[in-house]
Amino acid sequence: MTTRRRTILLAEDETLLAGLIQTALTERGYSVSCAKTGQEAVGMAILLRPDLILMDLHMPGGTGLDALKKLQTTGNHEVARIPVLILTGDATQDNVLAAGMFGAAGFLSKNNLDMDELARRVEQALSRKAGTPVPGAPLPSETGFGSA
């Protein structure tokens, strides 16, 4: 019996980082598609229905939070239930709380990003029931990347 590879949509405008993440996740058995803007990410999510989205906060054409809001309000419950991990170099407490309010499954800092930790967090998010928000938005100190 053949199992389907889990698919990840990576919304990241920094080409070098996107390549590193795509390679790391592909080597771990995931199928990764990339978007460079929030608007492109929303369109690809609707079309591809990935198992998970890794969303940068700061991209051309709108923020990752804008894209997250659009995903939640497409009227398509399947798309709204895709778990989203926010990936950013701007891990302020306000951003963490806002991401949690809009249903993000987690928050990762790009600063000193460890690919093994990224893979662990991806697997955690995929193992949870899609669409079930993490109870309470985590504070930066709880996400493993320091204070705001």
DSSP file (Angstrom, degrees, kcal/mol; ACC not computed):
  #  RESIDUE AA STRUCTURE BP1 BP2  ACC     N-H-->O    O-->H-N    N-H-->O    O-->H-N    TCO  KAPPA ALPHA  PHI   PSI    X-CA   Y-CA   Z-CA
    1    1 A M              0   0    0      0, 0.0     2,-0.4     0, 0.0     0, 0.0   0.000 360.0 360.0 360.0 129.3    0.0    0.0    0.0
    2    2 A T        -     0   0    0      0, 0.0     2,-0.4     0, 0.0     0, 0.0  -0.761 360.0-146.0 -92.5 131.8    1.4    3.4   -1.0
    3    3 A T        -     0   0    0     -2,-0.4     2,-0.3     1,-0.0     3,-0.0  -0.772  20.9-113.1 -97.6 144.8    1.0    6.3    1.4
    4    4 A R        -     0   0    0     -2,-0.4     2,-0.2     1,-0.1     3,-0.0  -0.536  30.4-117.0 -74.6 134.6    0.5    9.8    0.2
    5    5 A R        -     0   0    0     -2,-0.3     2,-0.2     1,-0.1    25,-0.1  -0.512  33.3-113.1 -68.2 137.4    3.3   12.2    0.9
    6    6 A R        -     0   0    0     23,-0.3    25,-2.7    -2,-0.2     2,-0.4  -0.513  32.3-136.6 -72.6 141.1    2.2   15.0    3.1
    7    7 A T  E     -a   31   0A   0     23,-0.2    44,-1.6    -2,-0.2    45,-1.2  -0.815  17.4-168.4-107.5 140.5    2.2   18.4    1.4
    8    8 A I  E     -ab  32  52A   0     23,-2.9    25,-2.5    -2,-0.4     2,-0.6  -0.988  12.4-150.1-126.6 133.9    3.4   21.6    2.8
    9    9 A L  E     -ab  33  53A   0     43,-2.5    45,-2.8    -2,-0.4     2,-0.6  -0.926  14.8-159.5-100.5 119.8    2.8   25.1    1.3
   10   10 A L  E     -ab  34  54A   0     23,-3.3    25,-2.8    -2,-0.6     2,-0.8  -0.900   5.6-167.5-103.3 114.7    5.8   27.4    2.2
   11   11 A A  E     +ab  35  55A   0     43,-3.4    45,-2.6    -2,-0.6     2,-0.3  -0.860  34.7 135.4-103.0  98.7    4.9   31.1    2.0
   12   12 A E        -     0   0    0     23,-2.2    25,-0.1    -2,-0.8    47,-0.1  -0.973  40.5-164.6-151.1 126.0    8.3   32.8    2.2
   13   13 A D        +     0   0    0     -2,-0.3     2,-1.0    45,-0.3     3,-0.1   0.603  69.2  93.1 -90.7 -11.9    9.7   35.6    0.1
   14   14 A E     >  -     0   0    0      1,-0.2     4,-2.8     2,-0.1     5,-0.2  -0.734  64.7-158.9 -84.4 106.6   13.4   35.1    1.1
   15   15 A T  H  > S+     0   0    0     -2,-1.0     4,-2.3     1,-0.2    -1,-0.2   0.870  85.5  48.9 -57.3 -45.7   14.7   32.9   -1.7
   16   16 A L  H  > S+     0   0    0      2,-0.2     4,-2.1     1,-0.2    -1,-0.2   0.942 115.1  43.9 -62.6 -48.3   17.7   31.5    0.2
   17   17 A L  H  > S+     0   0    0      1,-0.2     4,-2.7     2,-0.2     5,-0.3   0.912 112.0  53.5 -63.6 -42.5   15.7   30.6    3.3
   18   18 A A  H  X S+     0   0    0     -4,-2.8     4,-2.8     1,-0.2    -1,-0.2   0.906 109.5  49.5 -58.7 -41.5   12.8   29.2    1.2
   19   19 A G  H  X S+     0   0    0     -4,-2.3     4,-2.5    -5,-0.2    -1,-0.2   0.904 110.9  48.8 -64.1 -42.0   15.3   26.9   -0.6
   20   20 A L  H  X S+     0   0    0     -4,-2.1     4,-2.5     2,-0.2    -2,-0.2   0.925 114.9  44.5 -63.1 -45.3   16.9   25.7    2.7
   21   21 A I  H  X S+     0   0    0     -4,-2.7     4,-2.6     2,-0.2     5,-0.3   0.926 113.1  50.9 -66.0 -44.8   13.5   24.9    4.2
   22   22 A Q  H  X S+     0   0    0     -4,-2.8     4,-2.5    -5,-0.3     5,-0.2   0.924 112.7  46.4 -59.6 -44.9   12.2   23.3    1.1
   23   23 A T  H  X S+     0   0    0     -4,-2.5     4,-2.6     2,-0.2    -1,-0.2   0.935 112.4  49.8 -62.7 -46.9   15.3   21.0    0.9
   24   24 A A  H  X S+     0   0    0     -4,-2.5     4,-0.7     1,-0.2    -2,-0.2   0.906 115.8  42.0 -60.6 -42.8   15.2   20.1    4.6
   25   25 A L  H  <>S+     0   0    0     -4,-2.6     5,-2.3     2,-0.2     3,-0.4   0.870 112.9  52.7 -75.2 -36.0   11.5   19.2    4.4
   26   26 A T  H ><5S+     0   0    0     -4,-2.5     3,-1.9    -5,-0.3    -2,-0.2   0.909 106.1  54.5 -63.8 -41.5   11.8   17.4    1.1
   27   27 A E  H 3<5S+     0   0    0     -4,-2.6    -1,-0.2     1,-0.3    -2,-0.2   0.744 105.1  55.2 -62.8 -22.5   14.6   15.3    2.5
   28   28 A R  T 3<5S-     0   0    0     -4,-0.7    -1,-0.3    -3,-0.4    -2,-0.2   0.299 129.4 -95.3 -94.8   8.8   12.3   14.3    5.4
   29   29 A G  T < 5S+     0   0    0     -3,-1.9   -23,-0.3     1,-0.3     2,-0.2   0.507  81.0 129.9  97.8   5.2    9.7   13.0    2.9
   30   30 A Y      < -     0   0    0     -5,-2.3     2,-0.6   -25,-0.1    -1,-0.3  -0.598  55.5-130.4 -90.2 153.5    7.4   16.0    2.5
   31   31 A S  E     -a    7   0A   0    -25,-2.7   -23,-2.9    -2,-0.2     2,-0.5  -0.924  31.3-162.9 -97.9 123.6    6.2   17.5   -0.8
   32   32 A V  E     -a    8   0A   0     -2,-0.6     2,-0.3   -25,-0.2   -23,-0.2  -0.937  14.5-174.6-120.2 126.5    6.8   21.3   -0.6
   33   33 A S  E     -a    9   0A   0    -25,-2.5   -23,-3.3    -2,-0.5     2,-0.4  -0.881  19.0-141.6-110.5 149.2    5.3   24.0   -2.8
   34   34 A C  E     -a   10   0A   0     -2,-0.3     2,-0.3   -25,-0.2   -23,-0.2  -0.903  17.0-175.5-120.8 142.0    6.4   27.6   -2.5
   35   35 A A  E     -a   11   0A   0    -25,-2.8   -23,-2.2    -2,-0.4     3,-0.0  -0.957  12.0-160.5-125.3 147.3    4.7   31.0   -2.6
   36   36 A K  S    S+     0   0    0     -2,-0.3     2,-0.3   -25,-0.2   -25,-0.1   0.526  73.7  41.3-106.8  -8.4    6.4   34.3   -2.4
   37   37 A T  S  > S-     0   0    0     22,-0.1     4,-2.1     1,-0.1    24,-0.2  -0.923  79.3-118.4-134.0 160.9    3.5   36.6   -1.5
   38   38 A G  H  > S+     0   0    0     22,-1.1     4,-2.2    24,-0.5     5,-0.2   0.898 116.0  51.7 -62.7 -40.9    0.5   36.3    0.9
   39   39 A Q  H  > S+     0   0    0     22,-0.4     4,-2.1    21,-0.3    -1,-0.2   0.911 110.1  48.3 -64.1 -43.0   -1.9   36.6   -2.0
   40   40 A E  H  > S+     0   0    0      1,-0.2     4,-2.7     2,-0.2    -1,-0.2   0.887 109.3  54.6 -63.7 -38.3   -0.2   33.8   -3.9
   41   41 A A  H  X S+     0   0    0     -4,-2.1     4,-2.4     2,-0.2    -2,-0.2   0.906 107.5  48.9 -62.3 -42.9   -0.2   31.6   -0.7
   42   42 A V  H  X S+     0   0    0     -4,-2.2     4,-2.1     2,-0.2    -1,-0.2   0.941 113.0  47.4 -63.1 -46.6   -4.0   32.0   -0.4
   43   43 A G  H  X S+     0   0    0     -4,-2.1     4,-2.0     1,-0.2    -2,-0.2   0.912 113.9  46.9 -60.7 -43.6   -4.6   31.1   -4.0
   44   44 A M  H  X S+     0   0    0     -4,-2.7     4,-3.6     1,-0.2     5,-0.5   0.870 109.5  54.3 -67.6 -36.3   -2.3   28.1   -3.8
   45   45 A A  H  X S+     0   0    0     -4,-2.4     4,-1.9    -5,-0.2    -1,-0.2   0.911 110.2  46.7 -63.3 -41.6   -3.9   26.9   -0.6
   46   46 A I  H  < S+     0   0    0     -4,-2.1    -2,-0.2    -5,-0.2    -1,-0.2   0.908 120.5  39.0 -65.5 -41.6   -7.3   27.0   -2.2
   47   47 A L  H  < S+     0   0    0     -4,-2.0    -2,-0.2    -5,-0.2    -3,-0.2   0.923 127.1  30.6 -75.2 -46.6   -6.0   25.2   -5.2
   48   48 A L  H  < S-     0   0    0     -4,-3.6    -3,-0.2    -5,-0.2    -2,-0.2   0.740  82.1-150.3 -90.2 -25.1   -3.6   22.6   -3.7
   49   49 A R     <  -     0   0    0     -4,-1.9   -42,-0.1    -5,-0.5    -4,-0.1   0.961  24.8-160.1  50.0  60.4   -5.2   22.0   -0.2
   50   50 A P        -     0   0    0      0, 0.0   -42,-0.2     0, 0.0     3,-0.1  -0.158  25.4-122.8 -66.3 164.8   -1.9   21.3    1.5
   51   51 A D  S    S+     0   0    0    -44,-1.6     2,-0.3     1,-0.2   -43,-0.2   0.749  93.3   6.9 -76.3 -24.6   -1.7   19.4    4.8
   52   52 A L  E     -b    8   0A   0    -45,-1.2   -43,-2.5    30,-0.1     2,-0.4  -0.989  63.7-145.5-156.2 149.4    0.1   22.4    6.4
   53   53 A I  E     -bc   9  84A   0     30,-2.3    32,-3.0    -2,-0.3     2,-0.6  -0.989   2.8-158.7-121.3 130.3    1.1   25.9    5.6
   54   54 A L  E     -bc  10  85A   0    -45,-2.8   -43,-3.4    -2,-0.4     2,-0.5  -0.952  24.8-167.5-100.9 116.2    4.4   27.6    6.8
   55   55 A M  E     -bc  11  86A   0     30,-2.9    32,-3.0    -2,-0.6   -43,-0.2  -0.926  16.6-145.3-119.8 118.9    3.6   31.3    6.6
   56   56 A D  E     - c   0  87A   0    -45,-2.6    32,-0.2    -2,-0.5     3,-0.1  -0.460  13.5-141.1 -68.9 149.1    6.1   34.2    6.8
   57   57 A L  S    S+     0   0    0     30,-0.9     7,-2.6     1,-0.2     2,-0.7   0.864  87.1  49.6 -80.4 -37.4    4.6   37.3    8.5
   58   58 A H  E    S+E   63   0B   0      5,-0.2   -45,-0.3     6,-0.1    -1,-0.2  -0.872  71.8 136.9-114.4 105.1    6.3   39.9    6.3
   59   59 A M  E >   -E   62   0B   0     -2,-0.7     3,-0.7     3,-0.5   -22,-0.1  -0.925  57.5 -88.4-136.9 160.2    5.9   39.3    2.5
   60   60 A P  T 3  S+     0   0    0      0, 0.0   -22,-1.1     0, 0.0   -21,-0.3  -0.383 109.1  32.5 -63.5 149.6    5.1   41.5   -0.5
   61   61 A G  T 3  S-     0   0    0    -24,-0.2   -22,-0.4   -23,-0.1     2,-0.1   0.780 130.7 -27.0  76.5  27.0    1.4   41.9   -1.2
   62   62 A G  E <  S-E   59   0B   0     -3,-0.7   -24,-0.5   -24,-0.1    -3,-0.5  -0.227  79.9 -75.8 115.6 155.9    0.2   41.7    2.4
   63   63 A T  E  >  -E   58   0B   0     -5,-0.1     4,-2.1    -2,-0.1    -5,-0.2  -0.319  38.8-110.3 -81.9 165.7    1.3   40.2    5.6
   64   64 A G  H  > S+     0   0    0     -7,-2.6     4,-2.5     1,-0.2    -7,-0.2   0.831 121.4  56.5 -62.2 -32.2    1.1   36.6    6.7
   65   65 A L  H  > S+     0   0    0     -8,-0.4     4,-2.5     2,-0.2    -1,-0.2   0.895 104.8  51.5 -67.1 -38.7   -1.6   37.6    9.1
   66   66 A D  H  > S+     0   0    0     -9,-0.2     4,-2.2     2,-0.2    -2,-0.2   0.934 112.2  46.4 -59.9 -45.4   -3.7   39.1    6.3
   67   67 A A  H  X S+     0   0    0     -4,-2.1     4,-2.5     2,-0.2    -2,-0.2   0.902 110.5  52.7 -63.9 -41.1   -3.3   35.8    4.4
   68   68 A L  H  X S+     0   0    0     -4,-2.5     4,-1.8     1,-0.2    -1,-0.2   0.914 109.1  49.9 -60.8 -43.5   -4.2   33.8    7.5
   69   69 A K  H  X S+     0   0    0     -4,-2.5     4,-1.0     1,-0.2    -1,-0.2   0.917 110.4  50.3 -60.3 -43.9   -7.4   35.9    7.9
   70   70 A K  H >< S+     0   0    0     -4,-2.2     3,-0.5     1,-0.2    -2,-0.2   0.897 107.7  53.0 -63.5 -40.1   -8.3   35.3    4.3
   71   71 A L  H >< S+     0   0    0     -4,-2.5     3,-0.8     1,-0.2    -1,-0.2   0.879 109.4  49.5 -61.2 -37.0   -7.8   31.5    4.7
   72   72 A Q  H 3< S+     0   0    0     -4,-1.8    -1,-0.2     1,-0.2     3,-0.2   0.702 116.0  42.6 -74.4 -19.4  -10.2   31.6    7.6
   73   73 A T  T << S+     0   0    0     -4,-1.0    -1,-0.2    -3,-0.5    -2,-0.2   0.098  76.4 106.1-118.0  22.7  -12.8   33.5    5.7
   74   74 A T  S <  S-     0   0    0     -3,-0.8    -1,-0.1     2,-0.2    -2,-0.1   0.699  86.1-123.0 -72.4 -17.5  -12.8   31.8    2.3
   75   75 A G  S    S+     0   0    0     -3,-0.2     2,-0.7     1,-0.2    -1,-0.1   0.403  81.8 114.1  85.7  -3.1  -16.1   30.1    3.1
   76   76 A N     >  -     0   0    0     -5,-0.2     4,-2.4     1,-0.2    -2,-0.2  -0.897  52.6-163.8-105.1 109.5  -14.3   26.8    2.4
   77   77 A H  H  > S+     0   0    0     -2,-0.7     4,-1.3     1,-0.2    -1,-0.2   0.835  87.9  57.6 -64.1 -33.5  -14.1   24.8    5.6
   78   78 A E  H  4 S+     0   0    0      2,-0.2    -1,-0.2     1,-0.2     4,-0.2   0.916 111.3  42.3 -63.4 -42.4  -11.5   22.5    4.3
   79   79 A V  H >4 S+     0   0    0     -3,-0.2     3,-1.6     1,-0.2    -2,-0.2   0.906 111.3  55.1 -69.7 -41.9   -9.2   25.4    3.5
   80   80 A A  H 3< S+     0   0    0     -4,-2.4    -1,-0.2     1,-0.3    -2,-0.2   0.746 104.9  55.6 -63.5 -22.9  -10.0   27.1    6.8
   81   81 A R  T 3< S+     0   0    0     -4,-1.3    -1,-0.3    -5,-0.2    50,-0.2   0.437  75.7 116.2 -92.3  -0.2   -8.9   23.9    8.7
   82   82 A I  S <  S-     0   0    0     -3,-1.6   -30,-0.1    -4,-0.2     2,-0.1  -0.550  73.1-119.1 -68.1 124.5   -5.4   23.7    7.2
   83   83 A P        -     0   0    0      0, 0.0   -30,-2.3     0, 0.0     2,-0.5  -0.427  29.4-157.8 -66.3 140.0   -3.0   24.2   10.1
   84   84 A V  E     -c   53   0A   0     19,-0.4    21,-2.8   -32,-0.2    22,-0.9  -0.981   9.2-162.8-123.7 124.6   -0.7   27.2    9.7
   85   85 A L  E     -cd  54 106A   0    -32,-3.0   -30,-2.9    -2,-0.5     2,-0.4  -0.934  20.6-136.2-102.2 125.0    2.6   27.7   11.4
   86   86 A I  E     -cd  55 107A   0     20,-2.5    22,-3.7    -2,-0.5     2,-0.5  -0.669  18.6-167.2 -82.3 133.3    3.8   31.3   11.4
   87   87 A L  E     +cd  56 108A   0    -32,-3.0   -30,-0.9    -2,-0.4     2,-0.3  -0.985  24.2 141.8-124.0 119.4    7.5   31.7   10.5
   88   88 A T  E     - d   0 109A   0     20,-2.3    22,-2.9    -2,-0.5    23,-0.5  -0.993  56.2-140.9-156.3 158.9    9.1   35.1   11.1
   89   89 A G  S    S+     0   0    0     -2,-0.3     2,-0.5    20,-0.2    20,-0.1   0.377  98.2  73.1 -94.7  -0.7   12.1   37.1   12.2
   90   90 A D        +     0   0    0      2,-0.1     2,-1.7     1,-0.0    -1,-0.2  -0.608  59.0 164.9-114.9  67.2    9.7   39.5   14.0
   91   91 A A        +     0   0    0     -2,-0.5     2,-0.1    -3,-0.2    18,-0.1  -0.409  13.9 156.4 -89.1  61.9    8.6   37.4   17.0
   92   92 A T     >  -     0   0    0     -2,-1.7     4,-2.3     1,-0.1     5,-0.2  -0.471  55.8-113.9 -81.0 159.0    7.0   40.1   19.1
   93   93 A Q  H  > S+     0   0    0      1,-0.2     4,-2.7     2,-0.2     5,-0.2   0.889 117.8  55.5 -59.5 -38.7    4.4   39.2   21.7
   94   94 A D  H  > S+     0   0    0      1,-0.2     4,-2.6     2,-0.2    -1,-0.2   0.914 108.7  47.0 -60.8 -42.8    1.8   41.2   19.7
   95   95 A N  H  > S+     0   0    0      2,-0.2     4,-2.5     1,-0.2    -2,-0.2   0.903 111.9  50.1 -66.1 -40.7    2.5   39.1   16.6
   96   96 A V  H  X S+     0   0    0     -4,-2.3     4,-2.1     2,-0.2    -2,-0.2   0.935 113.8  45.3 -62.1 -46.4    2.4   35.8   18.5
   97   97 A L  H  X S+     0   0    0     -4,-2.7     4,-2.2     2,-0.2    -2,-0.2   0.907 112.8  50.3 -64.9 -42.2   -1.0   36.8   20.1
   98   98 A A  H  X S+     0   0    0     -4,-2.6     4,-1.5    -5,-0.2    -1,-0.2   0.917 109.9  50.6 -62.9 -43.2   -2.4   38.0   16.8
   99   99 A A  H  <>S+     0   0    0     -4,-2.5     5,-2.7     1,-0.2     3,-0.2   0.916 110.9  49.1 -61.2 -42.7   -1.4   34.8   15.0
  100  100 A G  H ><5S+     0   0    0     -4,-2.1     3,-1.5     1,-0.2    -1,-0.2   0.883 106.7  55.7 -63.0 -39.0   -3.1   32.8   17.8
  101  101 A M  H 3<5S+     0   0    0     -4,-2.2    -1,-0.2     1,-0.3    -2,-0.2   0.825 107.7  49.8 -63.3 -31.0   -6.3   34.9   17.5
  102  102 A F  T 3<5S-     0   0    0     -4,-1.5    -1,-0.3    -3,-0.2    -2,-0.2   0.215 126.7 -97.1 -97.0  15.6   -6.5   34.0   13.8
  103  103 A G  T < 5 +     0   0    0     -3,-1.5   -19,-0.4     1,-0.2    -3,-0.2   0.614  60.0 166.9  89.6  13.6   -6.0   30.3   14.4
  104  104 A A      < -     0   0    0     -5,-2.7    30,-0.6    -6,-0.2    -1,-0.2  -0.353  33.5-142.9 -61.3 142.8   -2.3   29.7   13.8
  105  105 A A  S    S-     0   0    0    -21,-2.8     2,-0.3     1,-0.2   -20,-0.2   0.581  72.5 -27.2 -82.7 -10.8   -1.2   26.3   15.0
  106  106 A G  E     -d   85   0A   0    -22,-0.9   -20,-2.5    -7,-0.1     2,-0.4  -0.977  55.7-116.9 174.2 178.1    2.1   27.7   16.1
  107  107 A F  E     -d   86   0A   0     -2,-0.3     2,-0.4   -22,-0.2   -20,-0.2  -0.991  22.2-173.3-143.9 124.3    4.8   30.3   15.8
  108  108 A L  E     -d   87   0A   0    -22,-3.7   -20,-2.3    -2,-0.4     2,-0.4  -0.955  19.3-132.6-122.7 140.7    8.5   29.7   14.8
  109  109 A S  E     -d   88   0A   0     -2,-0.4   -20,-0.2   -22,-0.2   -22,-0.0  -0.729   1.7-151.2 -89.3 138.4   11.3   32.2   14.7
  110  110 A K  S >  S+     0   0    0    -22,-2.9     3,-1.7    -2,-0.4     2,-0.3   0.715  70.4 105.7 -74.7 -22.0   13.6   32.5   11.7
  111  111 A N  T 3  S-     0   0    0    -23,-0.5     3,-0.2     1,-0.3    -2,-0.1  -0.450 104.7 -12.1 -64.9 119.3   16.4   33.6   14.0
  112  112 A N  T 3  S-     0   0    0     -2,-0.3    -1,-0.3     1,-0.2     2,-0.2   0.882  91.1-164.9  55.6  41.8   18.8   30.7   14.3
  113  113 A L    <   -     0   0    0     -3,-1.7     2,-0.5     1,-0.1    -1,-0.2  -0.400   6.5-152.5 -63.5 124.0   16.2   28.4   12.7
  114  114 A D     >  -     0   0    0     -2,-0.2     4,-2.6    -3,-0.2     5,-0.2  -0.882   6.6-148.8-100.6 123.9   17.1   24.8   13.3
  115  115 A M  H  > S+     0   0    0     -2,-0.5     4,-2.5     1,-0.2     5,-0.1   0.813  97.9  54.2 -66.9 -30.5   15.8   22.4   10.6
  116  116 A D  H  > S+     0   0    0      2,-0.2     4,-2.2     1,-0.2    -1,-0.2   0.912 111.0  46.3 -67.1 -40.7   15.4   19.5   13.0
  117  117 A E  H  > S+     0   0    0      2,-0.2     4,-2.6     1,-0.2    -2,-0.2   0.907 111.5  52.2 -65.9 -41.5   13.2   21.7   15.3
  118  118 A L  H  X S+     0   0    0     -4,-2.6     4,-2.6     1,-0.2    -2,-0.2   0.945 110.4  47.9 -58.0 -48.6   11.3   22.9   12.3
  119  119 A A  H  X S+     0   0    0     -4,-2.5     4,-2.5     1,-0.2    -1,-0.2   0.886 111.2  51.4 -61.6 -39.2   10.6   19.3   11.2
  120  120 A R  H  X S+     0   0    0     -4,-2.2     4,-2.3     2,-0.2    -1,-0.2   0.921 111.9  45.9 -63.1 -43.9    9.5   18.5   14.8
  121  121 A R  H  X S+     0   0    0     -4,-2.6     4,-2.5     2,-0.2    -2,-0.2   0.873 111.3  52.5 -68.7 -36.6    7.1   21.4   14.9
  122  122 A V  H  X S+     0   0    0     -4,-2.6     4,-2.4    -5,-0.2    -2,-0.2   0.945 110.9  47.2 -61.1 -48.3    5.7   20.5   11.5
  123  123 A E  H  X S+     0   0    0     -4,-2.5     4,-1.9     1,-0.2    -2,-0.2   0.891 110.8  52.3 -63.0 -39.6    5.1   17.0   12.6
  124  124 A Q  H  X S+     0   0    0     -4,-2.3     4,-1.1     2,-0.2    -1,-0.2   0.943 111.2  46.5 -58.8 -48.5    3.5   18.2   15.8
  125  125 A A  H  < S+     0   0    0     -4,-2.5     3,-0.3     1,-0.2    -2,-0.2   0.882 113.1  49.4 -64.3 -38.1    1.1   20.4   13.8
  126  126 A L  H  < S+     0   0    0     -4,-2.4    -1,-0.2     1,-0.2    -2,-0.2   0.811 107.0  55.5 -70.8 -29.0    0.3   17.7   11.4
  127  127 A S  H  < S+     0   0    0     -4,-1.9    -1,-0.2    -5,-0.2    -2,-0.2   0.723  94.5  82.3 -78.8 -20.2   -0.4   15.2   14.1
  128  128 A R  S  < S-     0   0    0     -4,-1.1     2,-0.4    -3,-0.3     3,-0.0  -0.449 102.7 -87.9 -76.6 156.9   -3.0   17.5   15.7
  129  129 A K    >   -     0   0    0     -2,-0.1     3,-2.0     1,-0.1    -1,-0.1  -0.532  54.4-109.2 -64.4 122.7   -6.5   17.6   14.4
  130  130 A A  T 3  S+     0   0    0     -2,-0.4   -48,-0.2     1,-0.3    -1,-0.1  -0.254 101.0  22.8 -56.3 135.4   -6.4   20.2   11.6
  131  131 A G  T 3  S+     0   0    0      1,-0.2    -1,-0.3   -50,-0.2   -49,-0.1   0.361  85.8 123.6  90.4  -6.3   -8.3   23.3   12.5
  132  132 A T    <   -     0   0    0     -3,-2.0    -1,-0.2   -51,-0.2    -4,-0.0  -0.788  59.3-137.2 -89.1 107.2   -8.1   22.8   16.3
  133  133 A P        -     0   0    0      0, 0.0   -28,-0.1     0, 0.0   -29,-0.1  -0.246  23.2-100.7 -64.3 150.7   -6.4   26.0   17.5
  134  134 A V        -     0   0    0    -30,-0.6     2,-0.3     1,-0.1   -31,-0.1  -0.566  48.3-103.1 -66.8 127.9   -3.8   25.7   20.1
  135  135 A P  S    S-     0   0    0      0, 0.0    -1,-0.1     0, 0.0   -35,-0.0  -0.374  90.9  -7.5 -59.7 118.8   -5.4   26.6   23.5
  136  136 A G  S    S-     0   0    0     -2,-0.3   -39,-0.0   -36,-0.1   -35,-0.0   0.529  94.9 -84.3  68.7 138.4   -4.3   30.2   24.2
  137  137 A A        -     0   0    0      1,-0.1   -40,-0.1   -40,-0.1     2,-0.1  -0.592  50.1-118.2 -74.4 131.3   -1.7   31.9   22.2
  138  138 A P        -     0   0    0      0, 0.0   -38,-0.1     0, 0.0    -1,-0.1  -0.392  20.5-124.1 -71.5 147.3    1.8   31.1   23.3
  139  139 A L    >>  -     0   0    0      1,-0.1     3,-1.7    -2,-0.1     4,-0.8  -0.553  30.1-106.7 -81.2 155.3    4.0   33.7   24.7
  140  140 A P  G >4>S+     0   0    0      0, 0.0     5,-1.3     0, 0.0     3,-1.1   0.863 121.5  56.8 -52.6 -37.8    7.4   34.1   23.0
  141  141 A S  G 345S+     0   0    0      1,-0.3     3,-0.4     2,-0.2     5,-0.2   0.779 105.7  52.4 -65.3 -24.0    9.2   32.5   26.0
  142  142 A E  G <45S+     0   0    0     -3,-1.7    -1,-0.3     1,-0.2     5,-0.1   0.595 102.1  59.5 -85.1 -12.2    6.9   29.5   25.6
  143  143 A T  T <<5S-     0   0    0     -3,-1.1   -34,-0.2    -4,-0.8    -1,-0.2   0.472 112.6-112.3 -97.4  -2.4    7.8   29.0   21.9
  144  144 A G  T   5S+     0   0    0     -4,-0.5    -3,-0.1    -3,-0.4    -2,-0.1   0.666  91.9  95.2  86.7  17.4   11.5   28.6   22.5
  145  145 A F  S   <S-     0   0    0     -5,-1.3    -4,-0.2     1,-0.4   -54,-0.1   0.066  85.1-106.2-131.6  30.1   12.8   31.8   20.9
  146  146 A G        -     0   0    0     -6,-0.3    -1,-0.4    -5,-0.2    -3,-0.2  -0.186  53.2 -34.6  87.0-172.9   13.2   34.2   23.8
  147  147 A S              0   0    0     -7,-0.1   -56,-0.1    -6,-0.1    -8,-0.0  -0.379 360.0 360.0 -88.8 166.8   11.3   37.3   24.9
  148  148 A A              0   0    0     -2,-0.1    -1,-0.1   -56,-0.0   -54,-0.1   0.462 360.0 360.0 -65.9 360.0    9.6   39.9   22.8
